[in-house]
């Protein structure tokens, strides 16, 4: 019997790439009503389903299908709320309590389960 969990646990070590690499731009609002935005910067529709948004030590798995048309943005609020869809794209909630983004510096990154970074946003004293 094959244990497929290893493919989702260990980082890619050689010639690592992903079809969405270079197609998604991540930004974040680290103060006030904290959120991360994931913008489809490509000319094609993309499905973010099955990818992870990471702000250490937290991760958020994007449910499939979460298809963004060119220019659309998925906004992920850090706090609690009810997932919706607007004309600009999906609005999701991480459902974490309190302020989680350090204002003086942190990162938000979009990655695969095998740790391929698609895009990373940093502020303050943090680096991607």
The first five atom37 places (N, CA, C, CB, O) and aatype in JSON, in Angstrom:
{
  "aatype": [20, 20, 20, 20, 20, 20, 20, 20, 20, 20, 20, 20, 20, 20, 20, 20, 20, 20, 20, 20, 20, 20, 20, 20, 20, 20, 20, 20, 20, 20, 20, 20, 20, 20, 20, 20, 20, 20, 20, 20, 20, 20, 20, 20, 20, 20, 20, 20, 20, 20, 20, 20, 20, 20, 20, 20, 20, 20, 20, 20, 20, 20, 20, 20, 20, 20, 20, 20, 20, 20, 20, 20, 20, 20, 20, 20, 20, 20, 20, 20, 20, 20, 20, 20, 20, 20, 20, 20, 20, 20, 20, 20, 20, 20, 20, 20, 20, 20, 20, 20, 20, 20, 20, 20, 20, 20, 20, 20, 20, 20, 20, 20, 20, 20, 20, 20, 20, 20, 20, 20, 20, 20, 20, 20, 20, 20, 20, 20],
  "atom_mask": [
    [1, 1, 1, 1, 1],
    [1, 1, 1, 1, 1],
    [1, 1, 1, 1, 1],
    [1, 1, 1, 1, 1],
    [1, 1, 1, 1, 1],
    [1, 1, 1, 1, 1],
    [1, 1, 1, 1, 1],
    [1, 1, 1, 1, 1],
    [1, 1, 1, 1, 1],
    [1, 1, 1, 1, 1],
    [1, 1, 1, 1, 1],
    [1, 1, 1, 1, 1],
    [1, 1, 1, 1, 1],
    [1, 1, 1, 1, 1],
    [1, 1, 1, 1, 1],
    [1, 1, 1, 1, 1],
    [1, 1, 1, 1, 1],
    [1, 1, 1, 1, 1],
    [1, 1, 1, 1, 1],
    [1, 1, 1, 1, 1],
    [1, 1, 1, 1, 1],
    [1, 1, 1, 1, 1],
    [1, 1, 1, 1, 1],
    [1, 1, 1, 1, 1],
    [1, 1, 1, 1, 1],
    [1, 1, 1, 1, 1],
    [1, 1, 1, 1, 1],
    [1, 1, 1, 1, 1],
    [1, 1, 1, 1, 1],
    [1, 1, 1, 1, 1],
    [1, 1, 1, 1, 1],
    [1, 1, 1, 1, 1],
    [1, 1, 1, 1, 1],
    [1, 1, 1, 1, 1],
    [1, 1, 1, 1, 1],
    [1, 1, 1, 1, 1],
    [1, 1, 1, 1, 1],
    [1, 1, 1, 1, 1],
    [1, 1, 1, 1, 1],
    [1, 1, 1, 1, 1],
    [1, 1, 1, 1, 1],
    [1, 1, 1, 1, 1],
    [1, 1, 1, 1, 1],
    [1, 1, 1, 1, 1],
    [1, 1, 1, 1, 1],
    [1, 1, 1, 1, 1],
    [1, 1, 1, 1, 1],
    [1, 1, 1, 1, 1],
    [1, 1, 1, 1, 1],
    [1, 1, 1, 1, 1],
    [1, 1, 1, 1, 1],
    [1, 1, 1, 1, 1],
    [1, 1, 1, 1, 1],
    [1, 1, 1, 1, 1],
    [1, 1, 1, 1, 1],
    [1, 1, 1, 1, 1],
    [1, 1, 1, 1, 1],
    [1, 1, 1, 1, 1],
    [1, 1, 1, 1, 1],
    [1, 1, 1, 1, 1],
    [1, 1, 1, 1, 1],
    [1, 1, 1, 1, 1],
    [1, 1, 1, 1, 1],
    [1, 1, 1, 1, 1],
    [1, 1, 1, 1, 1],
    [1, 1, 1, 1, 1],
    [1, 1, 1, 1, 1],
    [1, 1, 1, 1, 1],
    [1, 1, 1, 1, 1],
    [1, 1, 1, 1, 1],
    [1, 1, 1, 1, 1],
    [1, 1, 1, 1, 1],
    [1, 1, 1, 1, 1],
    [1, 1, 1, 1, 1],
    [1, 1, 1, 1, 1],
    [1, 1, 1, 1, 1],
    [1, 1, 1, 1, 1],
    [1, 1, 1, 1, 1],
    [1, 1, 1, 1, 1],
    [1, 1, 1, 1, 1],
    [1, 1, 1, 1, 1],
    [1, 1, 1, 1, 1],
    [1, 1, 1, 1, 1],
    [1, 1, 1, 1, 1],
    [1, 1, 1, 1, 1],
    [1, 1, 1, 1, 1],
    [1, 1, 1, 1, 1],
    [1, 1, 1, 1, 1],
    [1, 1, 1, 1, 1],
    [1, 1, 1, 1, 1],
    [1, 1, 1, 1, 1],
    [1, 1, 1, 1, 1],
    [1, 1, 1, 1, 1],
    [1, 1, 1, 1, 1],
    [1, 1, 1, 1, 1],
    [1, 1, 1, 1, 1],
    [1, 1, 1, 1, 1],
    [1, 1, 1, 1, 1],
    [1, 1, 1, 1, 1],
    [1, 1, 1, 1, 1],
    [1, 1, 1, 1, 1],
    [1, 1, 1, 1, 1],
    [1, 1, 1, 1, 1],
    [1, 1, 1, 1, 1],
    [1, 1, 1, 1, 1],
    [1, 1, 1, 1, 1],
    [1, 1, 1, 1, 1],
    [1, 1, 1, 1, 1],
    [1, 1, 1, 1, 1],
    [1, 1, 1, 1, 1],
    [1, 1, 1, 1, 1],
    [1, 1, 1, 1, 1],
    [1, 1, 1, 1, 1],
    [1, 1, 1, 1, 1],
    [1, 1, 1, 1, 1],
    [1, 1, 1, 1, 1],
    [1, 1, 1, 1, 1],
    [1, 1, 1, 1, 1],
    [1, 1, 1, 1, 1],
    [1, 1, 1, 1, 1],
    [1, 1, 1, 1, 1],
    [1, 1, 1, 1, 1],
    [1, 1, 1, 1, 1],
    [1, 1, 1, 1, 1],
    [1, 1, 1, 1, 1],
    [1, 1, 1, 1, 1],
    [1, 1, 1, 1, 1],
    [1, 1, 1, 1, 1]
  ],
  "atom_positions": [
    [[0.84, -1.17, 0.0], [0.0, 0.0, 0.0], [0.89, 1.24, 0.0], [-0.96, -0.01, 1.22], [1.93, 1.25, 0.66]],
    [[0.51, 2.27, -0.72], [1.28, 3.49, -0.83], [0.75, 4.54, 0.12], [1.26, 4.01, -2.27], [-0.46, 4.74, 0.22]],
    [[1.65, 5.21, 0.81], [1.29, 6.29, 1.71], [1.55, 7.61, 0.99], [2.09, 6.21, 3.06], [2.71, 8.01, 0.83]],
    [[0.49, 8.28, 0.54], [0.66, 9.51, -0.24], [0.88, 10.75, 0.62], [-0.54, 9.72, -1.11], [1.13, 11.82, 0.08]],
    [[0.78, 10.63, 1.94], [0.96, 11.8, 2.79], [2.33, 12.44, 2.61], [0.77, 11.41, 4.25], [2.46, 13.65, 2.75]],
    [[3.34, 11.67, 2.3], [4.68, 12.21, 2.11], [4.75, 13.25, 1.01], [5.64, 11.09, 1.8], [5.53, 14.2, 1.11]],
    [[3.95, 13.11, -0.03], [3.94, 14.07, -1.13], [3.41, 15.43, -0.68], [3.1, 13.55, -2.28], [3.68, 16.44, -1.32]],
    [[2.67, 15.46, 0.41], [2.1, 16.71, 0.9], [2.86, 17.23, 2.12], [0.64, 16.53, 1.24], [2.51, 18.29, 2.65]],
    [[3.86, 16.52, 2.57], [4.56, 16.87, 3.8], [5.96, 17.38, 3.53], [4.62, 15.68, 4.72], [6.39, 18.35, 4.16]],
    [[6.69, 16.76, 2.62], [8.08, 17.09, 2.41], [8.23, 18.14, 1.32], [8.87, 15.84, 2.05], [7.55, 18.08, 0.3]],
    [[9.12, 19.1, 1.53], [9.32, 20.13, 0.52], [9.95, 19.57, -0.74], [10.18, 21.25, 1.06], [10.73, 18.62, -0.7]],
    [[9.6, 20.18, -1.84], [10.2, 19.82, -3.12], [11.67, 20.2, -3.07], [9.47, 20.52, -4.31], [12.02, 21.27, -2.57]],
    [[12.53, 19.34, -3.57], [13.96, 19.59, -3.48], [14.69, 19.78, -4.8], [14.59, 18.48, -2.77], [15.87, 20.13, -4.8]],
    [[14.01, 19.57, -5.94], [14.71, 19.64, -7.22], [13.75, 20.06, -8.32], [15.36, 18.27, -7.55], [12.69, 19.46, -8.49]],
    [[14.12, 21.09, -9.07], [13.31, 21.59, -10.18], [11.87, 21.85, -9.77], [13.34, 20.61, -11.33], [10.93, 21.39, -10.41]],
    [[11.72, 22.58, -8.72], [10.4, 22.83, -8.14], [9.68, 23.94, -8.89], [10.53, 23.18, -6.66], [10.2, 25.05, -9.04]],
    [[8.49, 23.64, -9.34], [7.68, 24.63, -10.03], [6.21, 24.29, -9.82], [8.03, 24.7, -11.54], [5.88, 23.23, -9.3]],
    [[5.35, 25.19, -10.24], [3.92, 25.0, -10.11], [3.24, 25.82, -11.21], [3.39, 25.41, -8.68], [3.75, 26.88, -11.58]],
    [[2.11, 25.35, -11.76], [1.44, 26.08, -12.85], [1.03, 27.51, -12.48], [0.23, 25.32, -13.29], [0.89, 28.35, -13.37]],
    [[0.82, 27.8, -11.19], [0.41, 29.16, -10.8], [1.58, 30.09, -10.48], [-0.5, 29.08, -9.62], [1.36, 31.26, -10.17]],
    [[2.8, 29.58, -10.54], [3.97, 30.41, -10.24], [3.99, 31.62, -11.17], [5.29, 29.58, -10.39], [3.93, 31.48, -12.39]],
    [[4.06, 32.82, -10.58], [4.08, 34.05, -11.35], [2.71, 34.57, -11.76], [4.89, 33.85, -12.54], [2.63, 35.6, -12.41]],
    [[1.64, 33.87, -11.39], [0.29, 34.29, -11.8], [-0.51, 34.94, -10.68], [-0.46, 33.1, -12.31], [-1.53, 35.57, -10.94]],
    [[-0.06, 34.8, -9.44], [-0.79, 35.33, -8.28], [0.09, 36.33, -7.55], [-1.23, 34.18, -7.33], [1.27, 36.07, -7.3]],
    [[-0.48, 37.48, -7.22], [0.22, 38.49, -6.43], [-0.42, 38.57, -5.04], [0.18, 39.88, -7.14], [-1.63, 38.75, -4.91]],
    [[0.41, 38.44, -4.01], [-0.05, 38.49, -2.63], [0.29, 39.85, -2.03], [0.57, 37.34, -1.78], [1.42, 40.33, -2.17]],
    [[-0.68, 40.48, -1.38], [-0.45, 41.68, -0.58], [-1.2, 41.5, 0.73], [-0.93, 42.99, -1.34], [-2.0, 40.57, 0.87]],
    [[-0.94, 42.38, 1.69], [-1.6, 42.25, 2.99], [-1.8, 43.61, 3.63], [-0.8, 41.34, 3.92], [-1.08, 44.56, 3.34]],
    [[-2.79, 43.69, 4.5], [-3.06, 44.85, 5.35], [-2.75, 44.42, 6.78], [-4.56, 45.37, 5.19], [-3.56, 43.72, 7.39]],
    [[-1.59, 44.82, 7.34], [-1.17, 44.28, 8.63], [-1.71, 45.0, 9.86], [0.29, 44.29, 8.69], [-1.39, 44.61, 10.99]],
    [[-2.51, 46.04, 9.69], [-3.03, 46.73, 10.87], [-4.53, 46.97, 10.7], [-2.29, 48.06, 11.11], [-5.06, 46.92, 9.59]],
    [[-5.19, 47.24, 11.81], [-6.64, 47.44, 11.76], [-7.34, 46.13, 11.48], [-7.0, 48.48, 10.69], [-7.08, 45.13, 12.14]],
    [[-8.24, 46.13, 10.5], [-8.96, 44.92, 10.09], [-8.04, 44.13, 9.15], [-10.34, 45.27, 9.39], [-8.09, 44.32, 7.94]],
    [[-7.2, 43.26, 9.7], [-6.13, 42.58, 8.96], [-6.69, 41.64, 7.88], [-5.26, 41.79, 9.93], [-7.68, 40.95, 8.09]],
    [[-6.01, 41.66, 6.72], [-6.38, 40.74, 5.65], [-5.21, 40.55, 4.69], [-7.61, 41.25, 4.9], [-4.26, 41.33, 4.68]],
    [[-5.33, 39.5, 3.89], [-4.4, 39.26, 2.79], [-5.21, 39.23, 1.5], [-3.6, 37.92, 2.98], [-6.32, 38.69, 1.48]],
    [[-4.67, 39.8, 0.44], [-5.3, 39.76, -0.88], [-4.46, 38.9, -1.81], [-5.46, 41.19, -1.46], [-3.23, 38.99, -1.82]],
    [[-5.14, 38.06, -2.58], [-4.49, 37.24, -3.61], [-5.11, 37.62, -4.94], [-4.64, 35.7, -3.31], [-6.28, 37.33, -5.19]],
    [[-4.33, 38.27, -5.79], [-4.83, 38.77, -7.07], [-4.36, 37.9, -8.21], [-4.38, 40.22, -7.29], [-3.18, 37.54, -8.3]],
    [[-5.29, 37.56, -9.1], [-4.94, 36.85, -10.32], [-4.33, 37.86, -11.28], [-6.18, 36.13, -10.95], [-5.05, 38.66, -11.88]],
    [[-3.02, 37.82, -11.42], [-2.3, 38.76, -12.28], [-2.05, 38.19, -13.67], [-0.98, 39.14, -11.63], [-1.28, 38.75, -14.44]],
    [[-2.69, 37.07, -13.98], [-2.49, 36.43, -15.29], [-3.64, 36.76, -16.24], [-2.36, 34.9, -15.13], [-4.59, 37.45, -15.86]],
    [[-3.54, 36.28, -17.46], [-4.59, 36.45, -18.46], [-5.56, 35.28, -18.49], [-3.98, 36.64, -19.83], [-6.47, 35.26, -19.32]],
    [[-5.38, 34.3, -17.59], [-6.21, 33.1, -17.56], [-6.91, 32.97, -16.22], [-5.36, 31.86, -17.84], [-6.46, 33.52, -15.22]],
    [[-8.02, 32.24, -16.21], [-8.68, 31.9, -14.95], [-7.78, 30.93, -14.19], [-10.1, 31.28, -15.2], [-7.15, 30.06, -14.79]],
    [[-7.73, 31.08, -12.86], [-6.92, 30.19, -12.03], [-7.76, 29.7, -10.86], [-5.64, 30.9, -11.52], [-8.62, 30.43, -10.35]],
    [[-7.52, 28.47, -10.43], [-8.19, 27.9, -9.27], [-7.2, 27.83, -8.12], [-8.78, 26.47, -9.59], [-6.19, 27.13, -8.2]],
    [[-7.48, 28.57, -7.06], [-6.61, 28.58, -5.88], [-6.89, 27.41, -4.95], [-6.77, 29.87, -5.12], [-6.2, 27.23, -3.95]],
    [[-7.9, 26.62, -5.27], [-8.26, 25.48, -4.43], [-7.08, 24.54, -4.24], [-9.43, 24.72, -5.02], [-6.42, 24.16, -5.21]],
    [[-6.83, 24.16, -2.98], [-5.75, 23.24, -2.68], [-4.41, 23.9, -2.41], [-5.6, 22.29, -3.8], [-3.42, 23.21, -2.2]],
    [[-4.37, 25.22, -2.41], [-3.15, 25.94, -2.06], [-3.26, 26.43, -0.62], [-2.89, 27.13, -3.03], [-4.35, 26.46, -0.05]],
    [[-2.13, 26.82, -0.05], [-2.09, 27.28, 1.34], [-1.65, 28.73, 1.41], [-1.15, 26.41, 2.17], [-0.75, 29.17, 0.68]],
    [[-2.3, 29.47, 2.29], [-1.86, 30.81, 2.64], [-1.24, 30.68, 4.02], [-3.04, 31.88, 2.61], [-1.85, 30.12, 4.93]],
    [[-0.03, 31.19, 4.16], [0.72, 30.98, 5.39], [1.16, 32.3, 6.01], [1.93, 30.09, 5.13], [1.72, 33.16, 5.34]],
    [[0.89, 32.42, 7.28], [1.43, 33.47, 8.14], [1.84, 32.74, 9.4], [0.38, 34.66, 8.42], [1.01, 32.47, 10.27]],
    [[3.12, 32.42, 9.49], [3.6, 31.54, 10.58], [3.1, 31.99, 11.94], [5.11, 31.49, 10.58], [3.22, 33.17, 12.27]],
    [[2.56, 31.1, 12.75], [2.51, 29.65, 12.59], [1.21, 29.15, 11.95], [2.69, 29.0, 13.94], [0.93, 27.95, 12.0]],
    [[0.43, 30.03, 11.36], [-0.89, 29.66, 10.85], [-0.88, 29.39, 9.35], [-1.9, 30.75, 11.17], [-0.13, 30.02, 8.6]],
    [[-1.72, 28.44, 8.93], [-1.96, 28.22, 7.5], [-3.46, 28.16, 7.26], [-1.26, 26.91, 7.01], [-4.24, 27.78, 8.14]],
    [[-3.84, 28.55, 6.07], [-5.24, 28.52, 5.64], [-5.28, 27.79, 4.31], [-5.85, 29.97, 5.52], [-4.64, 28.21, 3.34]],
    [[-6.02, 26.69, 4.25], [-6.15, 25.94, 3.0], [-7.33, 26.5, 2.21], [-6.34, 24.42, 3.27], [-8.45, 26.55, 2.71]],
    [[-7.06, 26.91, 0.98], [-8.11, 27.43, 0.11], [-8.93, 26.25, -0.42], [-7.51, 28.27, -1.07], [-8.39, 25.3, -0.98]],
    [[-10.23, 26.33, -0.23], [-11.12, 25.26, -0.69], [-11.32, 25.33, -2.2], [-12.49, 25.35, 0.02], [-11.31, 26.4, -2.8]],
    [[-11.49, 24.17, -2.79], [-11.71, 24.07, -4.23], [-13.21, 23.89, -4.49], [-10.9, 22.89, -4.83], [-13.87, 23.19, -3.74]],
    [[-13.74, 24.5, -5.51], [-13.08, 25.42, -6.42], [-13.13, 26.85, -5.88], [-13.73, 25.36, -7.8], [-14.14, 27.28, -5.32]],
    [[-12.05, 27.57, -6.04], [-11.98, 29.01, -5.79], [-11.32, 29.61, -7.02], [-11.19, 29.35, -4.44], [-10.12, 29.89, -7.03]],
    [[-12.11, 29.8, -8.05], [-11.61, 30.24, -9.35], [-11.64, 31.76, -9.43], [-12.45, 29.62, -10.5], [-12.67, 32.39, -9.18]],
    [[-10.49, 32.32, -9.77], [-10.38, 33.76, -9.98], [-10.19, 34.03, -11.47], [-9.21, 34.35, -9.16], [-9.33, 33.44, -12.11]],
    [[-11.0, 34.91, -12.0], [-10.83, 35.37, -13.36], [-9.69, 36.4, -13.38], [-12.16, 35.98, -13.93], [-9.31, 36.9, -12.33]],
    [[-9.14, 36.71, -14.55], [-8.06, 37.69, -14.62], [-8.44, 38.99, -13.9], [-7.71, 37.99, -16.09], [-9.52, 39.55, -14.13]],
    [[-7.56, 39.45, -13.03], [-7.79, 40.69, -12.28], [-8.6, 40.54, -11.0], [-8.47, 41.65, -13.16], [-8.61, 41.45, -10.18]],
    [[-9.27, 39.41, -10.8], [-10.06, 39.22, -9.58], [-9.15, 38.98, -8.38], [-11.03, 38.04, -9.75], [-8.01, 38.53, -8.51]],
    [[-9.69, 39.29, -7.2], [-8.95, 39.2, -5.96], [-9.72, 38.36, -4.95], [-8.66, 40.61, -5.39], [-10.93, 38.55, -4.78]],
    [[-9.02, 37.44, -4.29], [-9.58, 36.77, -3.13], [-9.05, 37.49, -1.9], [-9.21, 35.23, -3.11], [-7.84, 37.6, -1.72]],
    [[-9.97, 37.97, -1.07], [-9.56, 38.63, 0.18], [-9.78, 37.65, 1.32], [-10.36, 39.96, 0.41], [-10.86, 37.07, 1.47]],
    [[-8.75, 37.48, 2.14], [-8.81, 36.6, 3.3], [-8.64, 37.46, 4.55], [-7.73, 35.48, 3.23], [-7.54, 37.91, 4.86]],
    [[-9.76, 37.67, 5.27], [-9.69, 38.4, 6.53], [-9.17, 37.46, 7.61], [-11.09, 38.97, 6.93], [-9.51, 36.27, 7.63]],
    [[-8.34, 37.98, 8.49], [-7.76, 37.17, 9.55], [-8.81, 36.77, 10.59], [-6.61, 37.93, 10.23], [-8.79, 35.65, 11.09]],
    [[-9.71, 37.66, 10.9], [-10.71, 37.43, 11.95], [-11.88, 36.58, 11.52], [-11.22, 38.73, 12.45], [-11.88, 36.01, 10.42]],
    [[-12.9, 36.5, 12.38], [-14.07, 35.68, 12.1], [-15.05, 36.37, 11.14], [-14.79, 35.35, 13.4], [-15.08, 37.6, 11.04]],
    [[-15.82, 35.56, 10.45], [-16.84, 36.07, 9.54], [-17.43, 34.94, 8.73], [-16.26, 37.13, 8.61], [-17.11, 33.77, 8.94]],
    [[-18.31, 35.3, 7.8], [-18.98, 34.33, 6.94], [-18.48, 34.51, 5.51], [-20.53, 34.49, 7.01], [-18.53, 35.61, 4.97]],
    [[-18.0, 33.44, 4.91], [-17.48, 33.49, 3.54], [-18.57, 33.96, 2.58], [-16.95, 32.1, 3.11], [-19.73, 33.56, 2.68]],
    [[-18.16, 34.83, 1.64], [-19.09, 35.37, 0.63], [-18.36, 35.47, -0.7], [-19.64, 36.76, 1.06], [-17.19, 35.11, -0.83]],
    [[-19.08, 35.96, -1.7], [-18.52, 36.21, -3.02], [-19.03, 37.58, -3.46], [-18.91, 35.09, -4.05], [-20.22, 37.86, -3.38]],
    [[-18.12, 38.44, -3.93], [-18.51, 39.74, -4.46], [-18.12, 39.78, -5.93], [-17.83, 40.9, -3.66], [-17.5, 38.85, -6.44]],
    [[-18.48, 40.85, -6.61], [-18.09, 41.01, -8.01], [-16.58, 41.04, -8.19], [-18.69, 42.26, -8.58], [-16.07, 40.68, -9.25]],
    [[-15.87, 41.48, -7.14], [-14.41, 41.54, -7.21], [-13.76, 40.19, -6.95], [-13.89, 42.56, -6.21], [-12.58, 40.0, -7.27]],
    [[-14.51, 39.24, -6.37], [-13.96, 37.92, -6.08], [-14.43, 37.41, -4.73], [-12.44, 37.96, -6.12], [-15.25, 38.05, -4.07]],
    [[-13.92, 36.27, -4.31], [-14.36, 35.68, -3.04], [-13.8, 36.43, -1.83], [-13.93, 34.21, -2.97], [-12.7, 36.99, -1.88]],
    [[-14.58, 36.43, -0.77], [-14.15, 36.97, 0.52], [-14.2, 35.81, 1.5], [-15.07, 38.19, 0.99], [-15.25, 35.21, 1.71]],
    [[-13.06, 35.51, 2.1], [-12.94, 34.39, 3.03], [-12.49, 34.89, 4.39], [-11.95, 33.32, 2.48], [-11.98, 36.0, 4.53]],
    [[-12.69, 34.03, 5.4], [-12.33, 34.38, 6.77], [-11.5, 33.27, 7.39], [-13.6, 34.65, 7.62], [-11.88, 32.1, 7.34]],
    [[-10.38, 33.64, 7.98], [-9.46, 32.7, 8.63], [-10.02, 32.27, 9.97], [-8.07, 33.34, 8.8], [-9.7, 31.19, 10.47]],
    [[-10.86, 33.11, 10.55], [-11.52, 32.84, 11.84], [-10.53, 32.73, 13.0], [-12.33, 31.58, 11.75], [-10.75, 31.96, 13.94]],
    [[-9.45, 33.5, 12.94], [-8.53, 33.59, 14.06], [-9.01, 34.72, 14.97], [-7.05, 33.84, 13.57], [-9.68, 35.64, 14.52]],
    [[-8.66, 34.64, 16.22], [-9.07, 35.66, 17.2], [-7.94, 36.66, 17.41], [-9.47, 35.01, 18.55], [-6.77, 36.29, 17.46]],
    [[-8.31, 37.93, 17.54], [-7.33, 38.96, 17.86], [-6.49, 39.36, 16.67], [-6.44, 38.51, 18.96], [-6.66, 38.85, 15.56]],
    [[-5.57, 40.28, 16.91], [-4.64, 40.73, 15.88], [-3.52, 39.69, 15.75], [-4.05, 42.14, 16.24], [-2.91, 39.29, 16.74]],
    [[-3.27, 39.25, 14.54], [-2.27, 38.21, 14.31], [-1.08, 38.67, 13.48], [-2.91, 37.05, 13.64], [-0.01, 38.07, 13.56]],
    [[-1.24, 39.73, 12.69], [-0.13, 40.25, 11.9], [0.65, 41.25, 12.76], [-0.63, 40.92, 10.57], [0.09, 42.25, 13.22]],
    [[1.93, 40.97, 12.98], [2.77, 41.94, 13.71], [2.97, 43.17, 12.84], [4.14, 41.3, 14.11], [3.44, 43.06, 11.71]],
    [[2.63, 44.33, 13.35], [2.75, 45.56, 12.56], [4.2, 45.9, 12.23], [2.13, 46.71, 13.31], [4.46, 46.55, 11.21]],
    [[5.15, 45.47, 13.06], [6.55, 45.81, 12.81], [7.24, 44.86, 11.83], [7.31, 45.83, 14.1], [8.4, 45.06, 11.49]],
    [[6.54, 43.82, 11.38], [7.11, 42.99, 10.34], [6.7, 41.53, 10.39], [8.57, 43.08, 10.4], [6.81, 40.87, 11.43]],
    [[6.24, 41.03, 9.27], [5.88, 39.63, 9.09], [5.73, 39.34, 7.62], [4.58, 39.28, 9.86], [5.91, 40.22, 6.78]],
    [[5.39, 38.08, 7.3], [5.18, 37.68, 5.92], [3.85, 36.95, 5.77], [6.34, 36.79, 5.43], [3.35, 36.33, 6.71]],
    [[3.3, 37.05, 4.58], [2.17, 36.24, 4.15], [2.59, 35.62, 2.84], [0.82, 37.08, 4.02], [3.02, 36.32, 1.92]],
    [[2.46, 34.31, 2.75], [2.93, 33.64, 1.54], [1.88, 32.67, 1.04], [4.25, 32.92, 1.8], [1.17, 32.04, 1.82]],
    [[1.79, 32.55, -0.28], [0.96, 31.55, -0.95], [1.9, 30.43, -1.37], [0.17, 32.14, -2.18], [2.91, 30.67, -2.03]],
    [[1.55, 29.19, -0.97], [2.44, 28.08, -1.27], [1.65, 26.82, -1.55], [3.41, 27.86, -0.11], [0.45, 26.73, -1.29]],
    [[2.36, 25.83, -2.09], [1.79, 24.51, -2.32], [2.01, 23.66, -1.07], [2.43, 23.83, -3.58], [2.72, 24.07, -0.15]],
    [[1.39, 22.5, -1.04], [1.57, 21.58, 0.08], [3.0, 21.05, 0.16], [0.59, 20.42, -0.03], [3.47, 20.67, 1.24]],
    [[3.71, 21.02, -0.98], [5.1, 20.57, -0.93], [6.07, 21.75, -0.86], [5.42, 19.7, -2.15], [7.23, 21.64, -1.24]],
    [[5.57, 22.88, -0.37], [6.37, 24.04, 0.03], [6.99, 24.82, -1.12], [7.45, 23.58, 0.92], [8.07, 25.4, -0.96]],
    [[6.33, 24.86, -2.26], [6.76, 25.73, -3.35], [6.06, 27.08, -3.14], [6.42, 25.11, -4.76], [4.84, 27.15, -3.14]],
    [[6.84, 28.13, -2.97], [6.28, 29.46, -2.79], [5.88, 30.04, -4.13], [7.27, 30.39, -2.07], [6.69, 30.12, -5.05]],
    [[4.6, 30.45, -4.24], [4.11, 31.08, -5.47], [4.29, 32.58, -5.41], [2.65, 30.72, -5.7], [4.63, 33.21, -6.42]],
    [[4.06, 33.16, -4.25], [4.33, 34.58, -4.03], [4.37, 34.82, -2.53], [3.25, 35.48, -4.72], [3.79, 34.07, -1.75]],
    [[5.06, 35.87, -2.15], [5.22, 36.2, -0.74], [5.2, 37.71, -0.59], [6.54, 35.6, -0.16], [5.78, 38.43, -1.41]],
    [[4.54, 38.19, 0.44], [4.47, 39.62, 0.74], [5.06, 39.83, 2.12], [3.0, 40.18, 0.66], [4.76, 39.07, 3.04]],
    [[5.89, 40.85, 2.27], [6.49, 41.13, 3.58], [6.39, 42.6, 3.89], [7.97, 40.68, 3.62], [6.24, 43.43, 2.99]],
    [[6.46, 42.92, 5.16], [6.48, 44.31, 5.6], [7.36, 44.43, 6.82], [5.05, 44.82, 5.9], [7.7, 43.44, 7.46]],
    [[7.73, 45.67, 7.12], [8.56, 45.92, 8.3], [9.91, 45.24, 8.2], [7.85, 45.45, 9.54], [10.56, 45.26, 7.16]],
    [[10.33, 44.63, 9.31], [11.66, 44.02, 9.38], [11.7, 42.58, 8.86], [12.14, 44.05, 10.79], [12.76, 41.96, 8.92]],
    [[10.61, 42.05, 8.37], [10.56, 40.67, 7.87], [10.98, 40.62, 6.4], [9.13, 40.09, 8.04], [10.91, 41.62, 5.69]],
    [[11.41, 39.45, 5.97], [11.77, 39.21, 4.56], [11.21, 37.85, 4.14], [13.32, 39.26, 4.34], [11.1, 36.93, 4.95]],
    [[10.88, 37.76, 2.87], [10.34, 36.5, 2.33], [11.47, 35.52, 2.06], [9.54, 36.76, 1.04], [11.23, 34.41, 1.61]]
  ]
}
